[in-house]
Amino acid sequence: SDGSIRLHQMTSEYPVMQWNDSTNGQPVIALRWALTRPAVFFALDALSNIYIWDLLENDLLPVAKETIPSEKVVAMALLGEPEKANGLLGIVLAKEPGQIDIQYVKKKWASP
């Protein structure tokens, strides 16, 4: 609820990494790991901002932030085929009025 994100290892109660205020204090609505690139994850905040984290490029801050205009985004899912080397990765966004939007991610954040 405060915008912090923690990365845990299954064998420990303490986080390996913790990013406080990662969404400028906005609640994190959804967080999803990339299906095609294990070091990348996406966080959606309550203001419909998507933060892209690539831990191989920068493990302190998100590498990009995308604001979704117009309707409020209430849910996020990822689609892709990890067993294929094409690196296609899509973000599925559910908007408040019931619309579904699919956007493809840049190759640099999707390629294995």
N, C-alpha and C positions, 0 to 999 in steps of 0.2 A: 504493500500500500504506500510505501514511502519512496519507491523508485529504485530501491537497492536490488542488486542481483548477486547471487552467491553460486559458486561452482563447487559442488561437493564430490568427494570420492566416496564410493559406497562403504568403505571400511572405516570411515571416520565421521564423527559428528561435527567436526570443525571444517569450515570451507577451505578449499585449496586457494581460491581467489574470491575476493569480494569487491564489488564496485558499488560504493554508496552514491546515492543521488544520481544514478546513471541516466535517469529520464527527467532531470531537473525537478525532482520531487513528485512527478506524476505517477499514479499507480500503474504497475505493469499489468496489462490485461492478458497478454499471451507471450510466451517465449518458446521458440521452436528452433531445434538444430537443423542445419541444412542436411538434406538427405544425400547429397552428392559430394559434400566437402566437410569433413568432420570438425574442422577448426572454425567453422562459421556458424553463427546463430543470429536469430532475428528476434527483437523485442518490440512489442506493440504497447504503446502507453494509452492512457485514457483520453488524450487529445488527438488520437489518430495519427501519431508519429510512429514511424517504423525506424528502429535503430539497427544498423547492420554492424555486427562485430566479427572481425576476422582476427582470431588470436595469433595467427602466424605473422600478420602485418603489424598489429598493435594490440597489446594485451592490457592497456590502460584505459583506452577510450574507444567508442565506436568509430569505425572507419567511414561511415556515412549515416545520414539521417534523411528520411523522406517523409514529407508531410502529405497526407492524403486529403485533398480538398473536398469540399461539399459535405456529403453525409458522414456521420460518425461511424467509424469502424468498430464493430462489437466483437469480432472474432477473426482469427487468422489461422490458416493451415498452410502446409507446404506440400507441393507435389513434385515428383521427380522419380527417376529410375536409377538408383545407385549402382546397379549392376551393369549399366551401359556407360561407355566412356564419352558420350556426347556432352555430358555436363549440363543438360537442360534442367533448370530448376525454376519452379513457379511458386508464386505466393497467391493464395486464395484468400480474399478479403470479404467478409460478410458485413454489409453496411446496415445501419439501423432501419431504413425503410424496407429491408428485405432483399436488396440487390446483392448479387455476387459479382465480384470483380477478380479477374485473374491477370496477374502481371508476371512477366518473366524477368529473372534476375540476370545481371551482367555476368558474362562468362568468368570474369576474374574471381567472383564470389561463388560460382557454381561448379567450376571445373575441378575434378579430383586432383 
